[in-house]
């Protein structure tokens, strides 16, 4: 019975609450219906306003048309155009508002073409006024078609407005009905709510008394729970601090690793030792902003330390202590060098290591110092120190950084010392090479001078031997027998060959002499060589042609001799057919490739290197005369011009001598002459006709003749030395 008695109030409360909920639902439904009705009324009013706006805009267009027809002022045209745009906007707005009303939308669809037709009529009248004048426009207006169409438009719009006004009346009636229902529902709900509040007041009062004891028990339980939460929070805070410390340690290790990579990269790239050490000190100060970092280097005698990387250490402090002595009680740096271990001075004012320089440190705000020796190559080469503004020992992070950076600094110092030693050794080697080069140059000059003098002095006794031998042959030819005359012939021939060899040596030694470097036209060198060899060319009925040849830096005399020797070599070693020689040039980046190609007897590829050696021959003097010096001179000339020379050939297939010469730095001096050839025989070189298809030379005969007279004869080179 007690339980039923306690449940009844709650059953009654539930019934009242349910009834109140039903009333609230009804009130809410009425309120929604009222809101929808209000929205419908607003929408209908918007439709009415838009339709009236369309009529107004059409009237404005008609006014603009009448104003322009009467006055012809352009302001009415602007007004008409603006009204047309506004009309399009209003029609689009009406169409959007009538999207929920198919009937009205159909009426608008029928109305819209008539409106635009009316606008087009008005525009047509304005065009007539603009082009034909006022009277034709007035006649068009007077026809009355526009007014009839305007009347139709207004009638249809008025019909749509009437339908919308009827709709608005129905909506207003519905709105009034829903207002009354809502007021009834809200009044009923309010009365029920008042009754429910009174009832709940008595119920809550009773419940408060019943739960007073339970609240006290709950507070005791909350106190116990709070105590447990506090303990758990303290445990979590401790774990969080440990985790944060571990994260900071890992970040520090990662930062140190990156710094080590960067510093080692600087060392590997050859950065100066001072720059690397300055970067080390800067990194230390970035990681420990409250400190100043300084790196000192040990002097070679090991007695003092000198400042090296110490940007944030005041210059006045360094000037006050320009040299840091090394010893057991000479500050932090001098002591750690002596002990070869970390020295920590937590308070400069009390530590005996700073007894002699304590005042200087205090003046510049240095209260504590930690110094680590820098070891490189298994010996102390300097120190890295941290200066603190407050008395304290270094943190574990700072000690880790000191040890790591001391190792990197040691590597940088040793690498710098090795590079300096290598640089000094290289400079010493350069000096010795320069001295040796000078000695070799003097020796070469002496040898060249000796060869020239010796060759010149040998000419006189040889001329004497040849002269007296020939005199003996002429005077005593009738007395001497045939064998004696043969001996005399051998002697004269030997003297002549000796003279040729000496002359070749003279030419070879002249190539070694220094010549001024100037832009030289290879075409001019070619022309001079052809002039010197004109008799040989005529004798063998040769055809010598060339392409456009470049201008190169060098000596005109030596390049002329080079061209002359190579062309003479091709003239000498020709086959059964008349020689055909062609000189071409091709640009390869920073050098020119010149090719002398002929149709001669060719060379065995095995002897491609021997042909350029001095006094080397592959044929007897009876087969091909010569001294075997010509191609050696060519090689020396090309090499002195910074180029190379080689030959491509096969026996019986002719030869192609290739050589490279440097490009003239000034591109404006490059030649632009077209493909040329040796001139015809009747002009300059030989009496034989020029073969069909051979290009003609542009050099005049007089120039060739004058150059031939000014050029000394050169020794004939040897294809096969």
Secondary structure, 3 states (H helix, E strand, C coil): CHHHHHHHHHHHHHHHHHHHHHHHHHHHHHHHHHHHHHHHHHHHHHHHHHHHHHHHHHHHHHHHHHHHHHHCCHHHHHHHHHHHHHHHHHHHHHHHHHHHCHHHHHHHHHHHHHHHHHHHHHHHHHHHHHHCCHHHHHHHHHCCHHHHHHHHHHHHHHHHHHHHHHHHHHHHHHHHHHHHHHHHHHHHHHHHHHHHHHHHHHHHHHHHHHHHHHHHHHHHHHHHHHHHHHHHHHHHHHHHHHHHHHHHHHHHHHHHHHHHHHHHHHHHCCCCHHHHHHHHHHHHHHHCCCEEEEEEEECCCCCEEEEEECCCCCHHHHHHCCCEECCCCCHHHHHHHHHCCCEEECCCCCCHHHCCCHHHHHHCCCCEEEEEEEEECCEEEEEEEEEECCCCCCCHHHHHHHHHHHHHHHHHHHHHHHHHHHHHHHHHHHHHHHHHHHHHHHHHHHHHHHHHHHHHHHHHHHHHHHHHHHHHHHHCCCCCCHHHHHHHHHHHHHHHHHHHHHHHHHHHHHHCCCCCCEEEEHHHHHHHHHHHCHHHHHHHCCEEEECCCCEEEECHHHHHHHHHHHHHHHHHCCCCCCCEEEEEEEEECCEEEEEEECCCCCCCHHHCCHHHCCCCCCCCCCCCCCCCCHHHHHHHHHHHCCCCEEEEECCCCCEEEEEEEECCCCHHHCCCCCCEECCCCCCCCCCCCCCCCCCCCCCCHHHHHHHHHHCCCCCCCCCCC
